[in-house]
Amino acid sequence: PLRATGTHPGGLVPCGAAGSCRGGQRCCQARGGSWGCCPFAQGSCCSDGRHCCPAGSRCTAGGWGCSPQRWDLP
């Protein structure tokens, strides 16, 4: 699951106008317009606005799981 953002004084990754994530994380926009931090820098944000998956995988079951990314599948 994503971690809620706060104001991280040393944050290296800006999220929107007010939030940020630590270096090595990725910002994902949650429902309602707020932001969360994905602990994977090259991760992919899931459409549910609450989860993310590591690089090389994609969200499944509406964000409840991750499966290996296959380039031969749509």
Secondary structure, DSSP 8 states (H G I E B T S, - for coil): --EE----TT--EEETTTEEE-TT-EEEE-GGG-EEEES-TT-EE-TTSS-EE-TTEEEEGGGTEEEE--TT--
